[in-house]
Amino acid sequence: MNTRSTRSTVKFFHPFSLRGQSEVLPAGDYEILVEEELLQDMNFLGYRKTATYLMVSGKGRTHMREISGNDLEAILDRDRSANDEVPEDDADVSPQEDLK
């Protein structure tokens, strides 16, 4: 199976928590890792997202927390709406880095 991973960075201006977890994560920059697999038997090149992870660092360790793309967008939307002084573009996902 052919897979690829892409990395990007998101910026949170306020503390936040992930769905189903009580831990509150601090504001800051977080790395996002997206894994995709090549769609087989197609007449064109296409990939399907298989997992999205938020990389959380603390106490000298980095943990991969799985998160849905929809949940990530919802958390970013809440963060943006909580801070009217910050332009929307500053909280968006940065361009992806292809890790083929």
Legacy VTK file of the C-alpha trace (Angstrom):
# vtk DataFile Version 3.0
C-alpha trace
ASCII
DATASET POLYDATA
POINTS 100 float
0.000 0.000 0.000
1.364 3.433 -0.945
1.017 6.042 1.769
2.177 9.570 2.359
2.325 11.911 5.311
2.084 15.683 5.358
2.901 18.049 8.200
1.553 21.495 8.916
1.420 23.871 11.864
-1.593 25.472 13.519
-1.534 28.339 16.010
-3.927 28.526 18.931
-4.275 31.882 20.692
-6.206 30.458 23.655
-6.006 27.281 25.759
-8.182 24.479 24.360
-9.150 20.864 24.925
-9.784 17.963 22.580
-13.116 16.201 22.401
-13.357 13.427 24.962
-10.318 14.599 26.943
-10.323 16.696 30.108
-6.749 17.974 29.711
-6.527 21.660 28.765
-3.713 22.329 26.305
-1.946 25.706 26.341
-2.090 28.262 23.538
0.752 28.033 21.034
1.918 26.408 17.823
1.067 22.751 17.274
2.206 20.412 14.539
-0.429 18.452 12.618
0.412 15.160 10.899
-1.964 13.846 8.228
-1.594 10.315 6.882
-3.117 9.367 3.530
-3.221 6.252 1.378
-3.146 6.029 -2.410
-6.491 5.132 -3.963
-6.066 1.961 -6.015
-7.720 1.071 -9.336
-8.314 4.676 -10.321
-7.699 6.394 -13.651
-6.236 9.360 -11.806
-3.950 9.941 -8.833
-5.862 10.339 -5.591
-5.328 9.931 -1.872
-7.704 9.241 1.002
-7.042 10.629 4.493
-6.613 7.785 6.964
-5.654 9.700 10.133
-4.957 13.178 11.502
-2.789 13.698 14.581
-2.120 16.706 16.793
1.416 16.568 18.178
1.414 17.536 21.874
4.751 18.119 23.646
5.281 18.255 27.367
7.561 16.931 30.088
10.234 16.069 27.523
7.899 13.882 25.447
5.796 14.313 22.347
2.462 12.516 22.039
0.384 11.996 18.913
-3.275 12.697 19.668
-5.624 11.487 16.948
-8.204 14.097 15.959
-10.737 14.303 13.160
-10.365 17.037 10.576
-13.824 18.322 11.533
-12.908 18.523 15.231
-9.678 20.356 14.396
-11.553 22.927 12.303
-14.151 23.376 15.064
-11.458 24.018 17.687
-9.709 26.506 15.368
-13.026 28.277 14.660
-13.734 28.634 18.405
-10.211 29.946 18.952
-10.581 32.543 16.180
-14.001 33.697 17.325
-12.722 34.128 20.911
-10.192 36.719 19.780
-11.622 39.476 17.583
-8.300 41.368 17.431
-6.456 38.505 15.692
-6.921 38.329 11.906
-8.410 35.012 10.735
-5.370 34.238 8.578
-3.134 34.010 11.672
-5.025 30.998 13.073
-5.220 29.033 9.829
-3.263 25.924 9.021
0.095 26.706 7.455
1.007 25.298 4.027
1.611 21.594 4.123
5.033 20.039 3.842
4.945 16.855 1.789
6.844 14.009 3.464
6.718 11.413 0.663
LINES 1 101
100 0 1 2 3 4 5 6 7 8 9 10 11 12 13 14 15 16 17 18 19 20 21 22 23 24 25 26 27 28 29 30 31 32 33 34 35 36 37 38 39 40 41 42 43 44 45 46 47 48 49 50 51 52 53 54 55 56 57 58 59 60 61 62 63 64 65 66 67 68 69 70 71 72 73 74 75 76 77 78 79 80 81 82 83 84 85 86 87 88 89 90 91 92 93 94 95 96 97 98 99
